[in-house]
Amino acid sequence: MSFMEKMHHMANSWVSKAILAAIAVSFLVSGMYGYLGSSADLSAVKVNGEEISQEQFQQRYNEAYQRISQELGETEFAAVVDSPEFINGLRTRVLTELIDQTLIQQYTKELNLAVSDDAIKRAIVSMPNFLVDGKFNNEAYQLFLRNNNMSSDMFAASLRESMRLEQLQQGLIGTDFLTPAQQAQFARDFFQERTVRVAKLPLADEIAKQSVTEQEVADYYNANKANFAMPEMVKVQYIDLTKAIAEKSVAVTDVEIQQYYQDHKSEFATKAQQRLSHIQVATEQEANDIYTALQGGANFAELAKTKSMDKGSAASGGDLGWLNNGDLPKNLEDAAMAVDVGNYSAPVNVDGNFHIVKVDDRKLSTILPLEQVRGQIVSAIRQELLANAFYSLEKQVAEKAFEDQSSLASAAKLAGVEVKETGYFTRRDLPTDLDFPVVANAIFDGDVSQGNVNSEPMNVGEQHSIIVRVVDHKLEGTKTLDEAKAEISAFLTRQKAEKVMLEQANKWVADLQAGQTPAAVSFGHAEKWVYAEKKDPELTQAIFSMAKPENGQVIYKATKANNGDIVIVALDKVTDGTPDEKVLAQLNAQTLGLQSREVQANLVKSLRSKAKIEVNDAFLKQEAE
C-alpha cells in the first residue's frame, strides 16, 4: 500500500472508530445562563419537547448582533446590517446553534454524567479570574457575579453544565479516538523523507511541433464558454487620507495640559471605597434574631458562616472585599454609610432578602496629582487636536476635489500626498487599500462608477478617509471567440505536447526499470523531499505515492509538476520521520483538533436525525418582519 493510500486509510479509520465527538467546552459555555435559566411559556423552537424560549432566542440574537458589529467595525457593519441576507442568515445561524447546543446538553444528561458540589467549589476557588497572589479572592468573585447579574447558585449551575461537557470530552478523547500507535505512525509518515533525483523533460521543442485547427479552437470555446466570462472591472485613482498626515501639525503645550487638568479634576479622583461583610437571610425574623445576637456580643464572622444564604461569602465570614460606591443596591449602601468602621447595620430589605452589613474599613476619595496623570492628559488632548486637524484637512481636500473634477492632483497636492493608481480589478479582488464595503459600493454602483468624477471622502476607519476616481470601467461580459482564440490555441497546443511527452516519458521509465538509461534523460542531483513541506503539491503527491524501493532498487515514475512540466522521478531512498517530542505534541494536538471538529459535526448530525424539532414559524416570521 502506497504512503498516500495509507494516509487516506488512516484518516478514515479514525473517523469510523469515533462513535462520539470530543465536544469543546467553549461550545456551550457562551451564553450558558441564557438557556439554563429560562422559564418562558412561549417558545422559539422545541427540541425533543424542551422549549427554547423566544426571550432566549432574542438574547442570543442580540449577543451575536453586537459581536459581529464589533468585529466588522462601524463602517463595514453599516454596509450589510440592513440587508435581508444578513438578517435572515444571522437568525438561521442563531437558531441552529441553540438547537445543536440543546441536543448536546440532552445527550450529556442521557449519559448520566455527574459533577459533585465539592468539585464545583474546587473549580471556583481555583479559577484564575478569582485569584489574587495565588489565592482565591472573594471580592473578585462577587464583582464577577454582580457584573453578570448572576447569583452564586446560577453561576454554580452553569459551571456544573460546562464541567459535565468537559467530562464527556475527556472521556471520549481518552478512549480509542487516536491511539498512541496511530499517533506515532502518522508522525513517521507525515515527516517521512524521500531521496529523489528529477529529470526535467523540456516541452518547448514538442510544443513547436504541434498545431491546432480553427475547428478545435471553436469546439473548445463553445464547450467552455463559462471559462471566458469577464467580470465587471475598473481601474481607479485614489487619495488615502490617514491620521498620520494630520499628526504632523499636532503639538500639545504645557498650558493646555494644565488647563485640561483643572477642567477635568473630577475625572482624576479615586473612588471612595468600603470593605464590607454581610449576612444574608430569607426572612425578617431571622435577620432580627441575628441582629439581637450581634448586640449580645456574638461574632459577626461566625454567624455569617453558619447563617448566611450567600455561601460564597459565608465561607470567608461574610467578607465582600473592597467595593466602590455604587456597586451595591442603594438602600444597602446607604445603610453601610450610616455606620462607623467596625460597626454593623440593622437588617435591610433588598429584593425580599434581608441583609446585615458590617463596615470593616473605608478609603476616602482623593485627587491624583498632575504628574501622575500627565501621560493620560497628553493622550486625551492629542486625540482631540488630532481629530480636529484631520477633519479640517479632510474638509479642505474634499472642497478641492469638488472644485477640480478633472483629476485628483490638486486635492492630493493640498494634502501633501501622492495620487495612487490601481490596475484593473473586480468586485471580488479589491486592492487592500480599497477593500471596504463603502468604497466598493461607490466604485461599482455610485455616481463615480461612470468615470471623470471625484468622490466625496469616504470614512473607512478612525481618522481615515479615501477619495476615489474611476479611470476606466469595463462592463461584465464574455470574451468573443476572436478575443479568446490566442489563449485557447496556446492551451490546446501545450495540452497536446504534454500528452505526447508524458507518453514518451512512460516509455523511458520502462527502459530505466529494465536497466537502460535513455540518452534524452538526464537526472539532477539528489534532493530530499519531506511530505510535511509540500513545496510542490502535485509533484509531492506523485513522489509520496511511489512504492518504497527494496534491496537497493531505484523506482521510477513519469509525472507532471505544478508548473505543467513533464518530469521523471527516480526514488532512491525512503526514511521514516523522527520528529522531536515538542513537534510531535504539536502535530498530535492539531490532528486531534481536526478529527474532533469532524466527528463533532457528525454527532450533531446524528442527534438531529433522531430529534423532534418543532420550530415556531409564526414567531420567526414575525421577527423577520
CORNOR-V382192 format. One record per residue. N is the residue number from 1. RES is the residue in one small letter. SS is DSSP state (2 for helix, 1 for strand, 0 for the rest). OMEGA is omega in degrees with one decimal (999 if undefined). D_CENTER is the distance of its C-alpha to the mean C-alpha in Angstrom with 1 decimal. Layout:
# CORNOR-V382192
<<N RES SS OMEGA D_CENTER> <N RES SS OMEGA D_CENTER>>
This chain:
# CORNOR-V382192
<<1 m 0 -178.5 39.3> <2 s 0 -179.4 37.3> <3 f 2 -177.3 34.2> <4 m 2 177.7 31.9> <5 e 2 178.3 33.5> <6 k 2 179.5 33.1> <7 m 2 -179.4 29.4> <8 h 2 -179.3 29.1> <9 h 2 -178.8 31.4> <10 m 2 -179.7 29.6> <11 a 2 -179.4 26.2> <12 n 2 -178.1 28.0> <13 s 2 177.4 29.9> <14 w 2 -177.4 26.9> <15 v 2 -177.2 25.6> <16 s 2 179.5 29.1> <17 k 2 -175.6 29.8> <18 a 0 -178.5 26.7> <19 i 0 -177.4 28.0> <20 l 0 -177.1 25.3> <21 a 0 171.1 21.6> <22 a 0 -172.7 19.9> <23 i 0 179.1 17.9> <24 a 0 -176.9 15.1> <25 v 0 -177.5 16.3> <26 s 2 -179.2 13.1> <27 f 2 -175.9 13.4> <28 l 2 -175.9 16.3> <29 v 2 -179.3 16.3> <30 s 0 179.4 14.3> <31 g 0 -174.6 17.1> <32 m 2 -176.2 19.6> <33 y 2 -177.6 22.5> <34 g 2 -176.9 22.2> <35 y 2 173.5 23.2> <36 l 2 -170.7 25.5> <37 g 0 -173.8 27.6> <38 s 0 177.3 28.3> <39 s 0 -178.7 31.9> <40 a 0 -179.4 32.1> <41 d 0 -177.1 34.6> <42 l 0 -176.0 33.0> <43 s 1 168.5 30.1> <44 a 1 178.2 27.4> <45 v 1 174.6 27.6> <46 k 1 -179.5 29.5> <47 v 1 -175.9 28.3> <48 n 0 178.5 31.3> <49 g 0 179.3 33.1> <50 e 1 -175.0 30.5> <51 e 1 164.2 29.6> <52 i 1 -169.9 26.2> <53 s 1 175.8 27.6> <54 q 2 177.9 27.1> <55 e 2 179.1 26.4> <56 q 2 177.7 23.5> <57 f 2 -177.6 22.1> <58 q 2 178.4 22.5> <59 q 2 179.9 20.9> <60 r 2 177.8 17.7> <61 y 2 -180.0 17.8> <62 n 2 178.7 18.3> <63 e 2 179.6 15.4> <64 a 2 179.0 13.0> <65 y 2 -179.8 15.0> <66 q 2 -179.4 14.7> <67 r 2 -179.7 11.0> <68 i 2 179.2 10.7> <69 s 2 178.9 13.7> <70 q 2 -178.8 12.3> <71 e 2 -176.4 9.1> <72 l 2 -173.9 11.7> <73 g 0 -171.9 14.6> <74 e 2 -173.9 18.1> <75 t 2 -178.2 19.4> <76 e 2 -179.2 16.8> <77 f 2 -179.4 16.4> <78 a 2 -177.8 20.2> <79 a 2 -175.4 20.6> <80 v 2 -166.8 19.0> <81 v 0 -176.8 19.4> <82 d 0 -177.3 23.0> <83 s 0 177.7 22.7> <84 p 2 -179.2 23.7> <85 e 2 -179.3 21.0> <86 f 2 -177.2 18.2> <87 i 2 -178.5 20.1> <88 n 2 179.4 21.1> <89 g 2 -179.8 17.8> <90 l 2 178.7 16.1> <91 r 2 179.6 19.2> <92 t 2 -178.9 19.2> <93 r 2 -179.7 15.6> <94 v 2 -179.7 16.5> <95 l 2 179.4 19.8> <96 t 2 179.8 18.6> <97 e 2 -180.0 16.2> <98 l 2 178.3 19.2> <99 i 2 -178.5 21.6> <100 d 2 -178.8 19.7> <101 q 2 178.3 19.2> <102 t 2 177.6 22.9> <103 l 2 178.9 24.0> <104 i 2 179.0 22.4> <105 q 2 178.4 23.9> <106 q 2 -178.3 27.2> <107 y 2 179.5 27.1> <108 t 2 177.8 26.8> <109 k 2 178.6 29.7> <110 e 2 -179.0 31.7> <111 l 0 179.4 31.4> <112 n 0 176.3 33.0> <113 l 0 -175.4 30.5> <114 a 0 175.5 31.7> <115 v 0 -175.8 30.6> <116 s 0 176.4 33.6> <117 d 2 179.1 34.0> <118 d 2 179.1 34.6> <119 a 2 177.6 31.3> <120 i 2 -179.2 29.5> <121 k 2 -179.7 31.6> <122 r 2 179.6 30.8> <123 a 2 -177.8 27.1> <124 i 2 -175.4 27.3> <125 v 2 179.1 29.6> <126 s 0 -179.7 27.5> <127 m 0 -177.8 24.1> <128 p 2 -178.4 23.1> <129 n 2 -176.4 22.4> <130 f 2 -178.3 26.0> <131 l 1 172.8 27.7> <132 v 1 -175.8 29.8> <133 d 0 176.0 31.6> <134 g 0 -178.2 30.7> <135 k 1 178.7 32.3> <136 f 1 -178.6 31.1> <137 n 0 -175.7 31.4> <138 n 2 178.4 32.3> <139 e 2 178.9 31.8> <140 a 2 179.6 28.1> <141 y 2 -178.7 27.9> <142 q 2 178.5 29.9> <143 l 2 177.2 27.9> <144 f 2 -179.8 24.7> <145 l 2 -178.9 26.6> <146 r 2 -178.8 28.0> <147 n 2 -178.4 24.8> <148 n 0 177.3 23.3> <149 n 0 -177.5 26.6> <150 m 0 169.9 27.1> <151 s 0 179.0 30.3> <152 s 2 178.7 30.4> <153 d 2 178.0 31.2> <154 m 2 -179.2 28.2> <155 f 2 178.9 25.9> <156 a 2 179.8 27.9> <157 a 2 179.7 27.5> <158 s 2 178.8 23.7> <159 l 2 178.9 23.7> <160 r 2 -179.3 26.3> <161 e 2 -179.1 24.1> <162 s 2 179.3 21.1> <163 m 2 174.9 23.6> <164 r 2 179.3 25.2> <165 l 2 176.9 22.0> <166 e 2 177.7 21.5> <167 q 2 176.9 25.2> <168 l 2 -179.3 24.6> <169 q 2 -176.8 21.9> <170 q 2 179.5 24.1> <171 g 2 -177.8 27.1> <172 l 2 -179.7 25.7> <173 i 2 -177.2 24.3> <174 g 0 -179.9 27.6> <175 t 0 -174.3 29.7> <176 d 0 -175.5 29.9> <177 f 0 178.2 26.3> <178 l 0 -173.7 26.6> <179 t 0 176.8 29.9> <180 p 2 179.8 30.8> <181 a 2 178.4 33.0> <182 q 2 178.2 30.3> <183 q 2 -177.6 28.0> <184 a 2 -179.3 30.9> <185 q 2 178.9 31.9> <186 f 2 179.9 28.5> <187 a 2 179.7 28.2> <188 r 2 -178.9 31.7> <189 d 2 -176.6 31.0> <190 f 2 179.9 27.7> <191 f 0 179.6 29.3> <192 q 0 -179.4 32.6> <193 e 1 178.8 34.7> <194 r 1 179.0 37.1> <195 t 1 -176.1 39.9> <196 v 1 168.6 40.7> <197 r 1 -175.2 42.9> <198 v 1 175.1 42.1> <199 a 1 179.8 44.8> <200 k 1 -177.9 43.7> <201 l 1 -176.2 45.8> <202 p 0 -178.6 46.0> <203 l 0 -171.6 45.8> <204 a 2 -178.2 47.5> <205 d 2 -178.2 51.0> <206 e 2 176.6 50.1> <207 i 2 -179.5 48.3> <208 a 2 -178.7 51.4> <209 k 2 -173.9 53.5> <210 q 0 175.9 51.5> <211 s 0 -179.0 52.1> <212 v 0 -178.5 50.5> <213 t 0 176.3 52.5> <214 e 2 -178.9 51.9> <215 q 2 178.6 51.7> <216 e 2 178.6 48.9> <217 v 2 -179.3 46.9> <218 a 2 -179.7 47.5> <219 d 2 -180.0 46.7> <220 y 2 179.8 43.4> <221 y 2 -177.7 42.6> <222 n 2 -179.0 43.6> <223 a 2 -174.4 41.6> <224 n 0 -176.9 38.4> <225 k 2 -179.0 38.4> <226 a 2 -179.4 34.8> <227 n 2 -175.5 34.0> <228 f 2 175.1 35.9> <229 a 1 179.4 34.1> <230 m 1 179.4 33.5> <231 p 0 174.7 30.6> <232 e 0 -175.9 31.3> <233 m 1 177.0 31.2> <234 v 1 169.1 31.8> <235 k 1 -174.9 32.7> <236 v 1 166.9 32.2> <237 q 1 -178.6 33.2> <238 y 1 173.5 31.3> <239 i 1 -179.1 31.4> <240 d 1 -179.8 28.4> <241 l 1 -178.9 29.2> <242 t 1 -179.0 27.1> <243 k 2 178.8 27.8> <244 a 2 178.5 29.0> <245 i 2 -178.3 32.0> <246 a 2 -176.7 32.9> <247 e 2 -177.5 32.5> <248 k 0 -176.7 35.7> <249 s 0 -175.2 37.8> <250 v 0 175.6 36.4> <251 a 0 -178.1 38.3> <252 v 0 -177.9 38.6> <253 t 0 177.5 42.1> <254 d 2 179.8 43.5> <255 v 2 179.8 45.2> <256 e 2 179.4 41.9> <257 i 2 -178.8 40.4> <258 q 2 -179.0 43.4> <259 q 2 179.7 43.5> <260 y 2 -179.8 39.8> <261 y 2 -179.6 40.4> <262 q 2 -177.0 43.5> <263 d 2 -173.5 41.8> <264 h 0 -176.2 38.8> <265 k 2 -178.1 40.4> <266 s 2 -179.5 39.2> <267 e 2 -177.9 35.6> <268 f 2 177.5 36.5> <269 a 1 174.5 38.1> <270 t 0 -178.9 36.8> <271 k 0 172.6 36.7> <272 a 0 -176.8 39.5> <273 q 1 173.5 38.5> <274 q 1 170.9 40.3> <275 r 1 -171.6 39.9> <276 l 1 168.6 40.7> <277 s 1 178.6 41.4> <278 h 1 171.9 42.0> <279 i 1 -177.7 43.5> <280 q 1 178.1 42.2> <281 v 1 -172.1 44.4> <282 a 0 -174.5 44.7> <283 t 0 179.3 48.2> <284 e 2 -179.9 50.4> <285 q 2 177.9 53.1> <286 e 2 -178.8 50.9> <287 a 2 179.9 49.9> <288 n 2 178.0 53.6> <289 d 2 179.8 54.6> <290 i 2 179.1 52.1> <291 y 2 178.4 53.1> <292 t 2 179.5 56.8> <293 a 2 178.5 56.0> <294 l 2 179.1 54.3> <295 q 2 178.1 57.3> <296 g 0 175.6 59.4> <297 g 0 179.1 57.7> <298 a 0 -178.3 54.9> <299 n 0 -176.2 52.0> <300 f 2 -176.8 48.9> <301 a 2 -179.5 46.4> <302 e 2 177.1 48.2> <303 l 2 178.3 48.4> <304 a 2 -179.0 44.7> <305 k 2 -173.1 44.1> <306 t 2 -172.6 46.4> <307 k 2 -170.5 46.2> <308 s 0 175.6 42.8> <309 m 0 -179.2 40.5> <310 d 0 -173.5 37.4> <311 k 2 -179.9 37.1> <312 g 2 -179.6 34.3> <313 s 2 -178.0 36.7> <314 a 2 -177.7 39.8> <315 a 0 179.6 39.2> <316 s 0 175.9 39.5> <317 g 0 179.3 42.5> <318 g 0 -174.3 40.7> <319 d 1 175.7 39.0> <320 l 1 -179.5 36.3> <321 g 1 -179.0 35.9> <322 w 1 -178.4 35.9> <323 l 1 175.0 35.0> <324 n 1 173.2 34.9> <325 n 0 -178.1 37.2> <326 g 0 179.7 35.5> <327 d 0 -176.6 33.3> <328 l 0 172.7 35.8> <329 p 0 -170.7 37.4> <330 k 2 -176.4 40.2> <331 n 2 177.8 43.2> <332 l 2 178.5 42.0> <333 e 2 177.8 41.4> <334 d 2 179.5 44.8> <335 a 2 179.5 46.5> <336 a 2 -179.2 45.0> <337 m 2 -176.0 46.1> <338 a 0 -178.5 49.6> <339 v 0 179.6 50.3> <340 d 0 176.3 50.9> <341 v 0 -179.2 49.0> <342 g 0 -179.5 50.0> <343 n 0 -178.2 50.9> <344 y 1 -176.6 49.4> <345 s 0 167.7 49.4> <346 a 0 179.8 51.1> <347 p 0 -178.6 49.0> <348 v 1 179.0 46.4> <349 n 1 177.4 45.2> <350 v 1 178.2 41.4> <351 d 0 174.6 40.2> <352 g 0 173.8 42.9> <353 n 1 -175.5 42.5> <354 f 1 -175.5 44.8> <355 h 1 166.1 43.9> <356 i 1 -174.4 46.1> <357 v 1 -178.9 44.4> <358 k 1 178.9 45.8> <359 v 1 -178.9 45.2> <360 d 1 -178.9 44.9> <361 d 1 178.2 44.3> <362 r 1 172.1 43.6> <363 k 1 -179.8 42.2> <364 l 0 176.5 43.4> <365 s 0 178.7 41.4> <366 t 0 177.5 42.0> <367 i 1 178.6 41.4> <368 l 0 -179.1 39.6> <369 p 0 -176.9 41.7> <370 l 2 -175.8 40.9> <371 e 2 -178.7 40.3> <372 q 2 -177.4 37.6> <373 v 2 -176.2 35.6> <374 r 2 -179.1 36.7> <375 g 2 178.9 33.4> <376 q 2 -179.9 31.6> <377 i 2 179.8 34.4> <378 v 2 179.9 34.3> <379 s 2 -179.6 30.6> <380 a 2 179.9 31.2> <381 i 2 -179.5 34.2> <382 r 2 -179.5 32.6> <383 q 2 179.6 29.7> <384 e 2 179.0 32.4> <385 l 2 -179.6 34.6> <386 l 2 179.0 31.8> <387 a 2 179.5 30.8> <388 n 2 -178.9 34.4> <389 a 2 -178.1 35.0> <390 f 2 -176.8 32.1> <391 y 2 174.2 33.0> <392 s 2 178.1 36.7> <393 l 2 -179.0 35.9> <394 e 2 179.8 33.7> <395 k 2 179.9 36.7> <396 q 2 -179.7 39.2> <397 v 2 178.7 37.3> <398 a 2 179.3 36.7> <399 e 2 -179.7 40.5> <400 k 2 178.6 41.4> <401 a 2 178.7 39.1> <402 f 2 -178.5 40.8> <403 e 2 -177.3 44.3> <404 d 0 -178.5 44.0> <405 q 0 -177.3 42.4> <406 s 0 179.6 43.8> <407 s 0 175.7 41.0> <408 l 0 -172.3 38.4> <409 a 2 -176.5 40.6> <410 s 2 177.9 42.2> <411 a 2 179.6 39.0> <412 a 2 179.3 37.4> <413 k 2 178.7 40.6> <414 l 2 -179.1 40.4> <415 a 2 -177.9 36.9> <416 g 0 179.4 37.8> <417 v 0 178.3 35.2> <418 e 0 171.5 35.5> <419 v 0 179.3 35.0> <420 k 1 179.9 32.4> <421 e 1 -179.5 32.9> <422 t 0 164.8 30.6> <423 g 0 177.7 31.6> <424 y 0 177.1 31.3> <425 f 1 -179.2 27.8> <426 t 0 177.0 26.6> <427 r 0 -173.4 24.2> <428 r 0 -178.1 21.6> <429 d 0 177.7 21.9> <430 l 0 173.3 22.4> <431 p 0 -176.6 22.9> <432 t 2 -177.8 20.1> <433 d 2 -175.2 22.4> <434 l 2 -172.2 22.8> <435 d 0 176.7 19.4> <436 f 0 -177.8 19.3> <437 p 2 -177.0 20.1> <438 v 2 178.8 23.2> <439 v 2 179.1 24.5> <440 a 2 179.9 24.1> <441 n 2 179.8 25.9> <442 a 2 -176.4 28.7> <443 i 2 -173.0 29.2> <444 f 2 -174.4 29.4> <445 d 2 -175.3 30.6> <446 g 0 -179.4 32.1> <447 d 2 -177.1 35.6> <448 v 2 -174.2 34.8> <449 s 2 -178.2 33.9> <450 q 2 175.0 37.7> <451 g 0 176.1 38.2> <452 n 0 177.5 40.5> <453 v 0 175.0 38.8> <454 n 1 178.3 36.7> <455 s 0 168.6 33.7> <456 e 0 175.2 33.3> <457 p 0 179.1 30.7> <458 m 1 -178.7 27.3> <459 n 1 -179.5 24.9> <460 v 1 -179.7 21.5> <461 g 1 179.5 20.5> <462 e 0 -174.8 22.4> <463 q 0 179.5 25.8> <464 h 1 -179.9 24.7> <465 s 1 -179.9 26.6> <466 i 1 173.2 27.5> <467 i 1 -176.4 30.9> <468 v 1 175.8 31.3> <469 r 1 -179.4 34.3> <470 v 1 -179.7 34.5> <471 v 1 179.4 36.9> <472 d 1 -175.6 37.0> <473 h 1 178.2 35.7> <474 k 1 -178.3 36.0> <475 l 0 178.2 35.7> <476 e 0 179.4 34.1> <477 g 1 178.5 36.6> <478 t 1 176.6 37.8> <479 k 0 174.1 39.6> <480 t 0 178.1 43.3> <481 l 2 179.6 45.0> <482 d 2 179.9 46.7> <483 e 2 -176.6 43.4> <484 a 2 -171.3 41.8> <485 k 2 -177.4 45.0> <486 a 2 179.4 44.5> <487 e 2 -179.3 41.0> <488 i 2 -179.1 42.1> <489 s 2 179.1 45.2> <490 a 2 -179.9 43.4> <491 f 2 -177.7 40.9> <492 l 2 178.5 43.8> <493 t 2 178.9 45.9> <494 r 2 179.6 43.3> <495 q 2 178.8 42.6> <496 k 2 -178.8 46.3> <497 a 2 179.1 46.6> <498 e 2 -180.0 43.7> <499 k 2 179.7 45.4> <500 v 2 -177.2 48.7> <501 m 2 179.3 47.4> <502 l 2 176.3 45.3> <503 e 2 179.1 48.5> <504 q 2 -179.8 50.5> <505 a 2 178.8 47.9> <506 n 2 175.8 48.1> <507 k 2 179.2 51.9> <508 w 2 176.4 51.6> <509 v 2 177.8 49.3> <510 a 2 177.6 52.1> <511 d 2 -178.9 54.6> <512 l 2 178.6 52.4> <513 q 2 178.2 52.1> <514 a 0 177.2 55.9> <515 g 0 -179.7 56.3> <516 q 0 -178.5 57.1> <517 t 0 179.0 55.2> <518 p 0 -178.0 55.4> <519 a 0 -176.0 56.4> <520 a 0 -176.5 53.5> <521 v 0 179.7 50.9> <522 s 0 -177.8 50.0> <523 f 0 175.7 47.2> <524 g 0 -179.3 45.3> <525 h 0 -178.4 44.8> <526 a 0 178.8 43.0> <527 e 1 177.2 39.1> <528 k 1 179.5 36.8> <529 w 1 176.9 33.8> <530 v 1 -175.3 30.9> <531 y 0 -175.9 28.9> <532 a 0 -176.5 25.6> <533 e 0 179.0 26.1> <534 k 0 -176.4 26.5> <535 k 0 172.8 28.0> <536 d 0 -170.4 29.6> <537 p 2 -176.7 27.8> <538 e 2 179.2 30.9> <539 l 2 175.5 33.4> <540 t 2 179.6 31.3> <541 q 2 -179.3 31.4> <542 a 2 -176.9 35.1> <543 i 2 -174.9 35.9> <544 f 0 172.1 34.1> <545 s 0 -179.9 35.7> <546 m 0 177.8 39.2> <547 a 0 179.2 41.3> <548 k 0 176.8 42.0> <549 p 0 179.8 45.3> <550 e 0 175.9 48.0> <551 n 0 176.3 51.2> <552 g 0 -179.5 50.5> <553 q 0 175.8 50.1> <554 v 0 178.5 47.9> <555 i 1 -178.7 45.7> <556 y 1 177.4 45.4> <557 k 1 175.1 43.2> <558 a 1 -177.4 43.1> <559 t 1 176.2 39.7> <560 k 1 172.7 37.7> <561 a 0 -178.3 35.3> <562 n 0 -178.1 32.1> <563 n 0 177.5 34.2> <564 g 0 178.4 36.8> <565 d 0 173.1 39.4> <566 i 1 -178.3 41.6> <567 v 1 169.5 41.9> <568 i 1 -179.4 43.7> <569 v 1 173.7 42.0> <570 a 1 -179.7 44.2> <571 l 1 -175.4 42.5> <572 d 1 -170.2 44.5> <573 k 1 176.5 42.6> <574 v 1 178.7 39.7> <575 t 1 178.5 38.4> <576 d 0 179.4 35.9> <577 g 0 178.1 32.9> <578 t 0 -179.4 33.2> <579 p 0 177.4 29.9> <580 d 0 -173.2 30.1> <581 e 2 -178.4 28.8> <582 k 2 179.2 25.7> <583 v 2 179.8 24.6> <584 l 2 179.7 25.7> <585 a 2 178.0 23.6> <586 q 2 179.9 20.4> <587 l 2 -179.5 21.3> <588 n 2 179.9 22.1> <589 a 2 179.2 18.9> <590 q 2 -179.7 16.9> <591 t 2 178.3 19.5> <592 l 2 179.7 19.3> <593 g 2 179.5 15.6> <594 l 2 -180.0 16.1> <595 q 2 -179.4 19.2> <596 s 2 -179.1 17.8> <597 r 2 -179.3 15.2> <598 e 2 -177.4 18.1> <599 v 2 175.9 20.7> <600 q 2 179.2 18.5> <601 a 2 179.3 18.4> <602 n 2 179.9 22.1> <603 l 2 179.7 22.9> <604 v 2 178.1 21.4> <605 k 2 179.6 23.3> <606 s 2 179.5 26.4> <607 l 2 179.2 26.2> <608 r 2 -176.9 25.8> <609 s 2 -178.7 28.8> <610 k 2 -171.8 31.0> <611 a 0 171.7 29.8> <612 k 0 -175.9 31.6> <613 i 1 -177.1 29.2> <614 e 1 -178.4 30.9> <615 v 1 176.8 28.9> <616 n 0 -175.3 30.6> <617 d 2 -179.0 30.8> <618 a 2 178.7 32.9> <619 f 2 -177.8 30.4> <620 l 2 177.1 27.5> <621 k 2 178.1 29.8> <622 q 2 178.9 30.9> <623 e 2 -178.2 27.3> <624 a 2 -178.9 26.7> <625 e 0 999 29.9>>
